[in-house]
Amino acid sequence: MKLPELKIGSLTARIPLIQGGMSIRVSTSSLAVPVAECGGIGTIGGSAIPVDELQEDIRRAKSQTSGIIAVNIMYAMREFYELVMGSIEAGVDMIITGAGFSRDIFKIGHKFNVPIVSIVSSPSFAKLAEKLGAAAIVVEAAEAGGHLGTQTKLRDLFPSVRKVISKVPLIAAGGITNGFEMAELMDKYGADGIQIASRFVLSKECSVSQKFKEVFLGAEKDDIVLVSSPVGLPGRAIKTPFVEKMIRGEDVSAKECKYQCLKKCSYKYCINDRLMMSHGGNVEDGLVFSGANTFKMKEILSVREIFNRFVQEAESVYREKK
Ligand SMILES: Cc1cc2nc3c(=O)[nH]c(=O)nc-3n(C[C@H](O)[C@H](O)[C@H](O)COP(=O)(O)O)c2cc1C
């Protein structure tokens, strides 16, 4: 059976699939545009990059597709409001936000008619987001990559949120690797769509270095671990030599703070530098965020191929919401 569309505010995605935002410069317009062209929601990672760079990338994306372009901005960012306002000014279609909770963002979304999508990891924050005016809610579970707000797995967490949310679309995120799981979450668990990120790192269009993608391709189950992040949340990453150093308790701290990117930083290490190192190919010293199920994915595909597979697999088993 055909998958349903995903309606968020006045926007309609033909395929109920959001490409999760990935900072720093992991999901740029080069990934978000083909996702939007395939009928999903393409998300530019908007955290910890200069506002003018983000604006330029949003404008580039908007000039290349008439599909939906979102931006993901973490509340933990010192420049959260500047990044939000800059994205709106550049014409972004949707703002997706997590890693902390902003109450004011909903008023801004309302004022500028931009749907706000909240990423949450508990029923209580989901309810609060719905009450304050979120246009949709992403339930992000323990299997997700990057910063985590819970240790509860998707199939345990999602039903508790589904129970309390009835007015806005509810999206499942964390560890989804194929269309059969997409159908399972939509059909059996009542999700209105899914958000996936790690699958898109292994796409031809993702702009990270080949070495970054090779770390993804080579990861075994036990190589994907939890690390502490200066943001103050645990993060899920692949065991690179840098992560091994941290596990051994070696001093990995930065000598100076160059970016002032976070509202509150533990200064344990410079996350901005470490993410940029791996982005550029220095995977020995860099941090490589990844979902827990990356070890199941062993191919680099084009975004079009990823969509075709997900849709074919999902539609071969999808029945409908109970
Ligand atoms: C490399 C990487 C970077 C990420 N960066 C962000 C981010 O900046 N903001 C955010 O809200 N989520 C971020 N995430 C989480 C994803 O958007 C997504 O919700 C999650 O990874 C979904 O799980 P999956 O990767 O198993 O599909 C990141 C994930 C990865 C793998």
The ligand as an SDF file (V2000), in Angstrom:
LIG
                    3D

 31 33  0  0  0  0  0  0  0  0999 V2000
   26.8320   12.7900   12.1940 C   0  0  0  0  0  0  0  0  0  0  0  0
   25.5610   13.1530   12.9160 C   0  0  0  0  0  0  0  0  0  0  0  0
   25.3590   14.4690   13.3190 C   0  0  0  0  0  0  0  0  0  0  0  0
   24.1600   14.8320   13.9650 C   0  0  0  0  0  0  0  0  0  0  0  0
   23.9600   16.1480   14.3030 N   0  0  0  0  0  0  0  0  0  0  0  0
   22.7780   16.5320   14.8280 C   0  0  0  0  0  0  0  0  0  0  0  0
   22.4960   17.9090   15.0980 C   0  0  0  0  0  0  0  0  0  0  0  0
   23.2990   18.7850   14.8470 O   0  0  0  0  0  0  0  0  0  0  0  0
   21.2930   18.2210   15.6480 N   0  0  0  0  0  0  0  0  0  0  0  0
   20.3390   17.2610   15.9380 C   0  0  0  0  0  0  0  0  0  0  0  0
   19.2650   17.5960   16.4370 O   0  0  0  0  0  0  0  0  0  0  0  0
   20.5780   15.9550   15.6850 N   0  0  0  0  0  0  0  0  0  0  0  0
   21.7490   15.5800   15.1220 C   0  0  0  0  0  0  0  0  0  0  0  0
   21.9660   14.2520   14.8230 N   0  0  0  0  0  0  0  0  0  0  0  0
   20.8530   13.2930   15.0250 C   0  0  0  0  0  0  0  0  0  0  0  0
   20.0870   13.0630   13.7150 C   0  0  0  0  0  0  0  0  0  0  0  0
   19.5190   14.2270   13.2010 O   0  0  0  0  0  0  0  0  0  0  0  0
   18.9960   11.9690   13.8140 C   0  0  0  0  0  0  0  0  0  0  0  0
   17.8670   12.3660   14.5450 O   0  0  0  0  0  0  0  0  0  0  0  0
   19.4630   10.6420   14.3720 C   0  0  0  0  0  0  0  0  0  0  0  0
   20.8010   10.3990   14.0900 O   0  0  0  0  0  0  0  0  0  0  0  0
   18.5960    9.5270   13.8040 C   0  0  0  0  0  0  0  0  0  0  0  0
   19.1510    8.2730   14.0070 O   0  0  0  0  0  0  0  0  0  0  0  0
   19.9410    7.4910   12.8230 P   0  0  0  0  0  0  0  0  0  0  0  0
   21.1720    8.2600   12.5610 O   0  0  0  0  0  0  0  0  0  0  0  0
   20.1810    6.1580   13.4080 O   0  0  0  0  0  0  0  0  0  0  0  0
   19.0360    7.4510   11.6170 O   0  0  0  0  0  0  0  0  0  0  0  0
   23.1620   13.8560   14.2070 C   0  0  0  0  0  0  0  0  0  0  0  0
   23.3970   12.5370   13.8200 C   0  0  0  0  0  0  0  0  0  0  0  0
   24.5620   12.1800   13.1840 C   0  0  0  0  0  0  0  0  0  0  0  0
   24.7570   10.7520   12.7490 C   0  0  0  0  0  0  0  0  0  0  0  0
  1  2  1  0
  2  3  1  0
  2 30  2  0
  3  4  2  0
  4  5  1  0
  4 28  1  0
  5  6  2  0
  6  7  1  0
  6 13  1  0
  7  8  2  0
  7  9  1  0
  9 10  1  0
 10 11  2  0
 10 12  1  0
 12 13  2  0
 13 14  1  0
 14 15  1  0
 14 28  1  0
 15 16  1  0
 16 17  1  0
 16 18  1  0
 18 19  1  0
 18 20  1  0
 20 21  1  0
 20 22  1  0
 22 23  1  0
 23 24  1  0
 24 25  2  0
 24 26  1  0
 24 27  1  0
 28 29  2  0
 29 30  1  0
 30 31  1  0
M  END
$$$$
